[in-house]
């Protein structure tokens, strides 16, 4: 028998829904569960997935939207949860691994499910050197920043920065500049997911840059390396009629 744990955002709608689910179905603690049901929005789903990355206990997660956008979530319904979970489609999500080294020589290793972004910290534009598989492809990118997005994250910050939407399962990464000034005509790249991306901050003392892995920030970085981490793949569960790959595809037709 499949055992399930319930987690919920602290918001009132999610807490009310959690009480209804606890009164209707059987639940076990997270460390005993074969699946997790998460109630909230996309932010809470990312929080739930990051908690699994930290404990290295990867079990499928079925989210129900009690937030705003709910791109990574299914519709909220109390009824027929067992039937929905039995029919749910699994989708693998491979997180990024960010290795950030600061100007003081400290090193931070952080995962990111949506994107890794580098952003200028002051009014000074950032100057970045970009490498792909140790080959310099942009000797100097003058910009507000740059980001690396997974297919699951390509409709988030990446899309707002005019980056491409990547189909789930495409085995691709989006490398997208944020407000680029020079080179003027460079608008980013689509790269195979096996690519190792390196970013070195030029004039780091004068033009400080922070690196953010989803929501975790490292200030005053000197260099950042980003690559896919297949050793910690995650699984999201979706209703057949409301699958993530279909949602990503349809985002391309929203004006």
C-alpha positions as CSV (number, residue, x, y, z in Angstrom):
1,X,0.0,0.0,0.0
2,X,1.3,3.4,-0.9
3,X,1.8,5.7,2.1
4,X,1.5,9.5,1.8
5,X,2.5,12.5,3.7
6,X,0.7,15.9,3.7
7,X,2.5,19.3,3.8
8,X,0.9,22.7,3.5
9,X,1.8,26.3,3.2
10,X,1.1,28.4,6.3
11,X,-1.5,30.5,4.4
12,X,-5.1,30.2,5.6
13,X,-6.5,28.6,2.4
14,X,-3.8,25.9,2.5
15,X,-4.3,25.3,6.2
16,X,-8.1,24.9,5.8
17,X,-7.6,22.5,2.9
18,X,-5.1,20.5,5.0
19,X,-7.5,20.1,7.8
20,X,-10.1,18.8,5.4
21,X,-7.7,16.3,3.9
22,X,-6.5,15.1,7.3
23,X,-10.1,14.3,8.2
24,X,-10.8,12.4,5.0
25,X,-7.6,10.4,4.2
26,X,-4.8,8.6,6.0
27,X,-1.4,10.2,6.3
28,X,2.1,9.2,7.6
29,X,5.1,11.3,8.6
30,X,7.3,12.5,5.7
31,X,10.2,10.2,6.5
32,X,7.8,7.2,6.2
33,X,6.0,8.3,3.0
34,X,6.2,6.9,-0.5
35,X,4.5,10.1,-1.9
36,X,4.0,13.7,-0.7
37,X,0.9,15.8,-1.3
38,X,1.8,19.6,-1.1
39,X,-0.8,22.3,-0.7
40,X,0.1,25.9,-1.6
41,X,1.6,27.8,-4.6
42,X,4.7,27.4,-6.7
43,X,6.8,29.0,-4.0
44,X,5.8,26.4,-1.5
45,X,6.3,23.6,-4.0
46,X,9.9,24.8,-4.6
47,X,10.3,24.9,-0.8
48,X,9.1,21.3,-0.5
49,X,11.4,20.1,-3.3
50,X,14.4,21.9,-1.8
51,X,13.7,20.2,1.5
52,X,14.0,16.9,-0.2
53,X,17.2,17.9,-1.9
54,X,18.7,18.7,1.5
55,X,17.6,15.4,3.1
56,X,18.4,13.5,-0.1
57,X,15.1,11.5,0.3
58,X,13.5,11.8,-3.1
59,X,9.8,10.8,-3.3
60,X,7.2,11.9,-5.9
61,X,5.3,15.1,-5.0
62,X,1.7,15.8,-6.0
63,X,0.9,19.5,-5.6
64,X,-2.5,21.1,-5.3
65,X,-2.8,24.9,-6.0
66,X,-3.9,27.0,-3.1
67,X,-1.7,29.9,-4.1
68,X,-1.8,32.3,-7.0
69,X,-0.3,31.0,-10.3
70,X,0.2,27.4,-9.4
71,X,2.2,26.5,-12.5
72,X,3.8,23.5,-10.8
73,X,0.5,22.5,-9.1
74,X,-2.7,20.6,-9.9
75,X,-6.2,21.9,-9.2
76,X,-7.4,21.8,-5.6
77,X,-10.1,19.2,-5.0
78,X,-10.9,17.2,-1.9
79,X,-12.7,14.4,-3.6
80,X,-11.2,11.2,-5.2
81,X,-7.6,12.0,-4.2
82,X,-6.7,8.3,-4.2
83,X,-7.9,7.9,-7.7
84,X,-6.1,11.0,-8.9
85,X,-2.8,9.9,-7.4
86,X,-3.2,6.4,-9.0
87,X,-3.7,8.0,-12.4
88,X,-1.1,10.8,-12.0
89,X,1.6,11.2,-14.6
90,X,5.2,11.4,-13.3
91,X,7.6,14.1,-14.7
92,X,11.3,14.1,-13.8
93,X,12.9,17.4,-12.9
94,X,16.7,17.6,-12.9
95,X,18.0,20.4,-10.7
96,X,20.9,22.6,-11.4
97,X,24.0,22.6,-9.2
98,X,25.6,26.0,-8.6
99,X,29.1,26.4,-7.3
100,X,29.7,30.0,-6.4
101,X,33.1,31.4,-5.2
102,X,33.1,34.8,-3.6
103,X,35.8,37.5,-3.9
104,X,36.9,36.5,-0.4
105,X,37.5,32.9,-1.5
106,X,34.5,31.2,0.1
107,X,32.8,28.5,-1.9
108,X,29.0,27.7,-1.8
109,X,27.4,24.7,-3.4
110,X,23.6,25.2,-3.9
111,X,20.9,23.4,-5.9
112,X,18.3,25.3,-8.1
113,X,15.2,23.8,-9.6
114,X,14.1,26.8,-11.6
115,X,17.2,28.9,-12.3
116,X,20.5,30.2,-11.3
117,X,20.8,34.0,-11.8
118,X,23.6,36.5,-11.4
119,X,22.5,40.1,-10.7
120,X,24.4,43.4,-10.3
121,X,24.4,44.6,-6.7
122,X,24.8,48.3,-7.4
123,X,24.0,50.9,-10.0
124,X,27.1,49.9,-11.9
125,X,26.4,47.4,-14.7
126,X,27.9,44.0,-14.4
127,X,30.7,42.8,-16.7
128,X,30.8,39.1,-17.1
129,X,33.0,36.5,-18.9
130,X,30.9,33.5,-20.0
131,X,32.4,30.1,-20.8
132,X,30.7,27.0,-22.2
133,X,32.5,23.7,-21.4
134,X,35.6,25.7,-20.5
135,X,35.6,27.6,-23.8
136,X,35.2,31.4,-23.6
137,X,32.1,32.3,-25.7
138,X,31.6,35.8,-24.4
139,X,34.8,37.6,-23.3
140,X,32.7,40.5,-21.9
141,X,29.0,40.7,-21.4
142,X,27.8,44.1,-20.1
143,X,24.4,43.7,-18.5
144,X,22.3,43.7,-15.4
145,X,22.8,40.0,-15.1
146,X,22.5,36.6,-16.6
147,X,20.6,33.4,-15.8
148,X,20.6,29.7,-16.5
149,X,17.1,28.1,-16.5
150,X,15.9,24.5,-16.6
151,X,12.9,23.5,-18.7
152,X,10.7,23.5,-15.5
153,X,12.0,27.0,-14.7
154,X,11.9,28.4,-18.2
155,X,8.4,29.9,-17.8
156,X,9.5,31.8,-14.6
157,X,12.2,34.5,-14.3
158,X,13.7,33.3,-17.6
159,X,10.5,34.1,-19.5
160,X,10.2,37.5,-17.9
161,X,13.8,38.2,-19.1
162,X,12.7,37.3,-22.7
163,X,14.2,33.9,-22.6
164,X,12.9,30.9,-24.5
165,X,10.3,28.4,-23.2
166,X,11.9,24.9,-23.1
167,X,9.7,21.8,-23.3
168,X,9.9,19.5,-20.4
169,X,12.1,16.5,-21.3
170,X,14.0,18.5,-24.0
171,X,17.3,18.0,-22.2
172,X,18.1,21.7,-22.8
173,X,19.1,24.7,-20.7
174,X,18.4,28.4,-21.4
175,X,21.2,30.9,-21.0
176,X,19.5,34.2,-20.9
177,X,21.0,37.7,-20.4
178,X,19.2,40.2,-18.2
179,X,19.0,43.7,-19.8
180,X,22.1,43.2,-22.0
181,X,24.0,46.3,-23.2
182,X,26.9,44.8,-25.1
183,X,27.0,42.7,-27.2
184,X,23.9,44.5,-28.3
185,X,22.5,41.8,-30.5
186,X,23.1,38.8,-28.2
187,X,19.9,37.6,-26.7
188,X,21.0,34.3,-25.2
189,X,21.5,30.7,-26.1
190,X,19.9,27.3,-25.9
191,X,22.4,24.6,-24.7
192,X,22.4,20.9,-24.2
193,X,21.8,20.0,-20.6
194,X,25.2,18.3,-20.3
195,X,26.8,21.7,-20.8
196,X,29.0,23.2,-18.1
197,X,28.5,26.9,-17.9
198,X,31.0,29.2,-16.2
199,X,30.6,32.9,-15.4
200,X,33.5,35.0,-14.2
201,X,32.8,38.5,-12.8
202,X,35.1,41.1,-14.3
203,X,36.0,44.1,-12.1
204,X,34.3,42.3,-9.2
205,X,35.4,44.9,-6.6
206,X,34.1,47.8,-8.6
207,X,31.0,46.1,-10.0
208,X,29.8,43.6,-7.4
209,X,27.5,40.8,-8.4
210,X,25.3,38.4,-6.4
211,X,24.4,34.8,-7.4
212,X,20.9,33.3,-6.6
213,X,20.0,29.7,-6.8
214,X,16.2,29.9,-6.9
215,X,15.7,31.9,-3.7
216,X,19.1,31.4,-1.9
217,X,21.6,34.3,-2.5
218,X,25.4,34.5,-2.4
219,X,26.7,38.1,-2.3
220,X,29.9,39.4,-4.0
221,X,30.7,36.4,-6.2
222,X,33.9,36.2,-8.2
223,X,32.9,33.2,-10.3
224,X,30.0,30.8,-10.7
225,X,29.8,27.3,-12.3
226,X,26.5,25.8,-13.2
227,X,25.6,22.3,-14.4
228,X,22.8,19.7,-14.2
229,X,22.8,17.4,-11.2
230,X,21.3,14.1,-12.3
231,X,22.2,12.5,-9.0
232,X,19.3,14.3,-7.4
233,X,16.5,14.1,-9.9
234,X,13.0,15.0,-8.5
235,X,9.6,13.7,-9.6
236,X,6.4,15.7,-9.8
237,X,3.0,14.1,-10.3
238,X,0.3,15.7,-12.5
239,X,-3.3,14.9,-13.4
240,X,-3.3,13.5,-17.0
241,X,-5.4,16.5,-18.2
242,X,-3.3,19.0,-16.5
243,X,0.3,17.9,-17.1
244,X,3.3,20.2,-16.8
245,X,4.6,19.6,-20.4
246,X,1.2,20.6,-21.8
247,X,1.2,23.8,-19.6
248,X,4.7,24.7,-20.8
249,X,3.7,24.2,-24.5
250,X,0.6,26.4,-24.1
251,X,2.5,29.2,-22.4
252,X,4.0,29.9,-25.9
253,X,0.6,31.0,-27.1
254,X,-0.4,33.3,-24.3
255,X,-0.2,37.0,-25.4
